[in-house]
Amino acid sequence: MMATKSIVQGLVDNGMLPTGMYGLLSGMHGGPGLAPFTRRAVNRLAYSIRRDECADDIEKTLEYFQELQSRSKNLYYTMQTDGAGRIKNLFWSHALSRLSFEHFGDVVTFDTTYQTNMYNMPLGVFVGVNNHCQTVVFGCAMMREETVESFKWLFRAFSKAMHGKKPAAILTDNCYQMEAAIKAVWPGAYHRVCKWHILKNAKENLGNIYSKRSTFKDEFHRVLNEPQTIDEFEKGWTDLIKRYNLEDSVYLKRMWDIKEKWAPVYFKSYFFAKMSTTQRSESMNHVLKKYVRPSSPMNVLVRKYESFFYDRIQEEDAEEFHTSDDKVITATKSPLEKHAACVYTRGAYKKFKEQFVWSVSYDIRPSMDEHHFMVIHMGEEKDSWGRREYDVYANIGEREFSCVCKLLEHLGILCRHILKVMVQFGFREIPE
């Protein structure tokens, strides 16, 4: 009977309905007629387990955190309570999460879209990108109310957990309360808003012109994503609005007024690991929902988060193993590419390799300025936004580079245009 109860416990935690539990358990005993229990008994057991999980939920949650902290002293957790002693906000971060932030905390995405607990408290996950280009979790939060003061408390708790270190850049949904809190707690952080949250109501606001049958939708997304400079974006936007007679659209006017917050072209010069949406954070929230049912008490959610978190760690460990153990196959015999294969992780080298292969499609022309070069696409087809020429700044003596495409600044990987200049000048290694 204890074995059956243990199985039912696991099924309850994973959100299975009692009907499914009985079918599964009776099947393990050869069929309904052969099972040593009735459907009603399974239903009662499942109800009893759910009731026990919900009883003394806060005490169980605190006890579990204390248990975790006894196993790992660097686990950090903190909570804020109201006048009645009820939890208003909760934040926790594992020792490995805190270490990850130390190395990869330059840019953070944070989203509180999903509610995965019996209190309907929004759940938020702080995530970033590691050196394998994988999503890495920095911490998790539950909030009763999404107010300015609650977000201030949360961001201060996050900074305290990270030994005072603050993110250089943060990407969130379009939330005024969050924006105000970031300005107050992390005034030096470069804050940008998720493009998807800005666009999610486009069809509702623009009507049929945004449908698949219209050419507007494709042109609209080209204007949003392809321009390399602010001038190109603003001219493209203006021309598009005029071409489709949308000057009176309140929705588009509102988008234009806050364009610096969400349009990728305005933050290409800053490192965001090439993110323009909170997709990584939302993806982690989505994955977490597979581990825990929406009506779970807090103590179950925290326990299930452990499983979710350590599955992520295993994925990171697997990639670390492949990077150190797998043989890298380069596309060319170039010493520059061979050096990249040595110093980059497998995930980063894959992105470098794509740019390096593309670099052979370009030619170089010097300009009047000795530090500027025009890198020109030699094929008949044009790159994004009809561009074929890229202005590359290259101070060869100082080993400093920058390109109008800003891939190096935004992603941290050398673009095909800079690589063309490096090859032209005989670089055998990527500069420090």
N, C-alpha and C positions, 0 to 999 in steps of 0.2 A: 504493500500500500504506500509506503514511503517513496518508492521509486515512481509510482503513478503520480503521487502528489508533486514530486520534483518535476516530472514531465509537464503536468498541468501548469505549474508555476512558470515554466519557460514559455508555454503557449500563451498564457495570460499576458506575460511581459511583452510578447511579440504581437499582441493584439488580435489573436485568433478568437473567433466567436465560439461559444459553447457547442453549437451544432457541429462545427468542424472538429472540435476537440473530441467529441464522442466518436465520430466516424473514424478519426485517426487512431484513437486508443483501442477501440473495439477491433479495428483491422489488425492491430498488433497482436491480438489474442485469437485471431482466426475468424472473426466475424461478430456481429451484434449478439447473436444467441450464445456465444461462447465466452463473452467478456464477463469477468467477475464483478461487474458493477452496472448500474442502470444509467440511462441518460440523465435522470433526475439527480443522481448522486454526483455525476460529473458537473452538472449545472451548479449544484450547491457548493461543491468544492471550489469551482472557479469564482463564484460570488464571494465565498469566504476569503479567498486569497486577495481579491480586489479590495475587500473591506479592510483586511489587515494591512495592506499596503498604504491605504489612505489614512489609517489611524495614526495619530502622532507623527504626521508627515514631516513637520519641521524638525522635530527632535531627531527623527531617523536621518534626515538630510545632514544635520550638523554632526551626528555621530559618524556618518559615513565619511564626511570631510575630515574629521579627526582621525579616523582609521587610515585614510589615504595619507594624511600628513605624518602619521607615525611611521609609514613606510617610506615616505619621501618628504624630508623636511623642507625642500624647496618648493613644494606645492603651495600655491597662494590662493586663499579664498577670503572674501569679505562680504558683508551684507549690510544693508541699511534697513532699519525697522521704523515703523510708525509709532504713534503714541500708545497704541494698544498692543505693541510688541509683535505685530505681524510684519513679515518680510515685505519691504517695498521693492528693493533691488538686490540682486545677487550677482557676484562676479567671481570667477575662478580661473586659474591658469596653472597648467602642469609645469614641472621643472623643465621638461624638454621644450615646452612652448616658450618659456622665458628665455631659454638658451637660443632657440630659433630666432626670437625677436632681436636678441643681441646681434645676431649675424645678418638677418634678413628683414629687419624692421623699418627699412627706409620708407616703404610704401605699405599702407594698410587699407583694406576694404572692410566696410562694416555695414550690415544690413539687419533690420529687425522685422522682416516681412512675415515670418511664420510664428504660429502659436502651437506649441506641442506639449501642453500640460493642462491639468484639470482646472487651473486658475485662469486660463486664457491670458497668461502673461506673455508678452512678446519675447521671443528668444532671439538673441543676437550673437553672431560668431565673428570674431576678429580674425581675418585671414590675410596672408601675404603670399609671396612667391619665393621659393628657395633656389639654391644654385642649380638644381636639376630642372628648373622651370615647373616644378610641381606646386600645387596649392598646399600651404602650410598653415596650421591653426595656431593662433597666438593666445586665444582665450575665449571664454563663453560667458554670456550674461543673460539674466532674466530680469525683466522690468515690469512693474505693475502699471506704471504710467509713463508715457513718452513725453515728459515735460523737459523744459530747459534745465531745471534744477536736477532732475534725475540723470540726464545726460552728463551734466557737469560732474556729479558724483561718480558716474561710471568712468568717465575719461580720467579723472584724478586717480581712481582706484587702479585703472589700467597702467598709468604712469608709475604709480607706486610699486606695482607688481614687477615692472620692468626696470626697477632700480633708478627711476627718474628719467629714463630715456623716453623721448617722444618721437612719434613718426614724423618724417620730413614731409610726407604727402599722404593724404587720406581721401578715399573715394567712398561716397555714401549715396543713399537715395535722396530725393529732393525734399528734405524735411527742415522746416525753419527752426524748430527747437534744437535739432542736432547741429545745424549751422551756427546758431547763437552760442551753443555750448563749446563748440570747437574754437570759435573766436576767443572765448573767455579762457579756456584751459590750455589750448595749443595754438596760441596766436601766431607762432612762426610756421605752422604747418600749411602746406599748399593744399587747400581743400577744393575738390571738384565733385560734381554731381554726376551720378550714373546716367549715361545717355539713354539707356533703355527706359528708365523711369520717366524721362521727359517725353519719349516717343510713344509710350504704351497706349496713350489715348488718341493717337494720330487719326486712326480710322474713324473713331467716334466723332472727332471734331472736324475732319476734312471731308467726310462722306465718300461718295462714289469716286471722286477724283483720286482717292488713295487705294482703290481696288486694284486687283491684279490685271484687269482689262485696260487700265489706264497706264500711259507711259510716264505719268508724273511720279509714281512711287519709285521707280528705278532711278529716275533723274534726281529725285529728292535725296535718296540715300547716297548717290554719287557725290552730290554737293556736300553732304555731311562728312563723308569718309575719305574722299580722294584728294582734295586740295592740299598742297604742300605748304602754302603760306596763308597768312591771315587775309592778305589782299585777294588772293585767289578765291578763298571761301566767301568773303563778303561780296565780291563781284558775282560769283556763281549763284549765291542766294538771291541777290537783287534781280539778276537776269531771269532766274527761274520763277520768282514771284510775278514778275511782269509778264512773262510768257504765258502763264496760266491764269492771269487776271485775279490774283489772290491778294491784292493789296489791302482788302478790307477784312481779311481773316484775323479775328481776334486771337485765335490759337497761335497762328504763326507770328503775330506781333509779340505775343507773350514769350514765345521761344526765342525770338530775336533779341528781346530786351535782356535775357539772361544767358545769351550765347557764350559769354566768357566762362560760365560755370560748367557747361556740358560739352561744347563743341571741341573735338579732339585737337583741332589745329591750334587752339589757344594754350594747350599745355604740352605740346610736343617737345618743348625744350626742357621739360622736367622729367625726372625718372619716375615712371609709373608702371614699370615692367610691361609696358605697352597695353595697359588696361584702360578702357574708357567706360566700363560698366562694372557693377558689383556682382557680375555673374559668378565669380569664384566664391564669394561669400554666400550668395543665394544657392549655389550648387552644394556647398557644405550643409546648409540648412535642409536642402532637399534630401541629401544622403542621410542626414541624422534622422529624418522622419521615417526612414526605413528601419531604424533601430528602436524607435519608441513611438507608441500610439499617442494620438493627440490628447486623450483624456488622462494621461499618466499623472500620478502624483509626483511631486518634486523629487523625492528620494529615488524613485525609479528612473526618472529622467537623468539624474546625475550618474546613477549606476550604468545606465545604457550609454551615456556619453563616454564612459571609460572604454567600453567595447569599440565604439566609433573612433575614439582618439587613437587607440593602439592599433587598429586596423590601418589608420593613416600612417602611423609610425612604421609599420611593416612595409608599406608601399615605399616610403622613403628609404628604408634599409635595403630593400630589393634594388632600387635604382642605384644606391651607393655601391652595392655589390657589383652590379653590371658595369658601372663606370670603371671600377678598379680591376675587374676580372676579364671583361670582354675585349676582344681585339678590335681596334678601330680601323675601318677601311676608309681611306681617304679617296677623294674623287680625282686627285691629281698627284703629281710628284713634287708639288711646290713645297719648299721648306717652310713657307709661311703657314700653309694649311697643316703641315705636319706638326708645327709648333702649336697651332690651335687645338689639334687633336690631343696633344699632351697636357695642355693647361686647362682646357675646358672639361666640364662634366659631359656626359653623353647627351643630356638634354640641351645644353647650351651649344655644344659642337654641332648638333643637328641643325640649329638655326644659323650658326656661322656658315656651315657647309652650303646651305641653300643660297646664302648671299654670295659666297665665293664662286660658286658655279655660275651664277648670274653675271658676275663681274666681267667675264670674258666677252660679253655682248656689248661692251662699252669701249669707247675710244676717248682719248684725252686731248684737249686743246688748251694751251697756256693762255692766260689773259694778261692785261697790262700790269696787274698786281702780281708780284712774284709768289705771293702766298695763296693765290686763288687759281683754281683750274676748272675748266668746263668739262664735265664728264658727260659724253653724248652717247645715247643709245644708237647702235649701228643698224638695227633692224628697221624694217618698214613700219612695224607696229609701234604704237606709242605706249608709254607707261601710263600710270594713273593720271587722270585729269589732262590727258593729251600732252603730257610733258615728255620731252626727249632730252633736255639739257638740265644738268644738275651742277650747281655751284658748290665746289668743295674747297673749304679753307684747309690748307696744309702747311704748317710750319715744320719743315723737314728737320731743321736743326734742333728745335725744341720737342720734336715728336708729338705735336699737337694737331688734332684733326677735328673738323666739324663739317657736316653736309646740310644742305637745305632740307633734306628729307627728315633729319633729326632722329633717325633710328638709333644712333649711338646714345644720344642723350635720353631717349624715351624708353628704350629696351635694354641698353647696355651692351648691345652686340654691334660690331662694325658693319656698316651698310656696304652694299656692292660698289657704291661710287667711291667711298674712301678706300676700299680694298683695291680698286683699280689703280688708284694713285700710289698706294703702297707697293704694289707689284711693279709699277712703272719705275719706282725709285729703288727697287732692289731690297725692300724690307724682307728679312728672313725670319723675324719674330714679331709678335704683337707687342707694341710698347707697353711698359708697365702701367 
